[in-house]
Every structure is written in C-alpha cells, then in structure tokens.
Amino acid sequence: MMKPIILIKKVYLADQGEDLTIRFAVASERKICLRNVSLSTMAGLDADFAVRMNLTVNGTVMDRDGNEFTMPYVIKGVATLNNETCEDKGAYRLGYGKVMEAMEDAGMSSVADRMKGEMMGQFALIVKGCRGGWKDQDNGGDKDSNNGKGDYWKDF
C-alpha cells in the first residue's frame, strides 16, 4: 500500500509583519480525504495558518525536479499565515492521517524508521531579523541581524 505523497517546499523565508502563503499538494493512488490533512508545529501544536484545500480526481502535480505527473487523487492547498512575528519561526509539519498509525502500518517499527516517517511534509519557517540559530562564522554574531555585512538574505 502506497502512502500519500506530500509535496511542499522545505524552507520558507518571511519578513516580520509579512503575510506568508504556502502552497502544497497531497497525492495518492488511493482515495484520500481533506479532513485527514493537518498542519502543525513539530511539537504537535496546531499552527496558526488559515488553510484552504480542494480534492481533485486525476489531478496533476509537479515533483521537485519539475516533472509533471497525474495521480488518481490530489489535494491541493494553500496555507496563509498573517503578520509574521519571531514567534512564528520554527519547524512545521504538513501531515496526512495519524502519523504513528501510518508509520506502523508501513512497517516502520524502529526509532530511525519513525524519525524518517516524521520528516515527510516537514518544512522550516525563517522570519528575517529574528535571533537564534543562524550564527555568523566570522565574528560569532547572528547572520540574520546582518552585522553590516550586506544582505545575507539575497541568496535565498
């Protein structure tokens, strides 16, 4: 039995106060249901995203390499987070169904297998100008504060 495929970008960057829109798709060869799609923090807390989705039969999706393919069932969605703040930065997970049950059904019994399963649909949200996690190699300062060294974010 094939699990649904979750297609979502791995990293999103946003300015403080900006509205962020994330597009995603969940595709499967078996029937899927909108109510089984969830968006949460990696700690399992509900995220403050407003989510809109629709289900398409014989829908077309594009993989990371730009190849387009048709799947019997496709959920396409848009998640919006308004007025980004530093509290919004972090890791999130777009999931389908109950995570632990799905991993057990797929034969993922070891801790390593379960961690791999939990990574599906994971993405990071980085809010520009917020401290934490991005250390400058030259002087120990935060790259996201710029330290007068030009626009660090232009490469993203």
Salt bridges, closest charged atoms under 4 A:
ASP15 OD1 - LYS128 NZ 3.57
GLU104 OE2 - ARG114 NH2 3.09
ASP136 OD2 - LYS149 NZ 3.92
ASP138 OD2 - LYS149 NZ 3.30
ASP142 OD2 - ARG131 NH1 2.90
ASP142 OD1 - LYS135 NZ 3.22
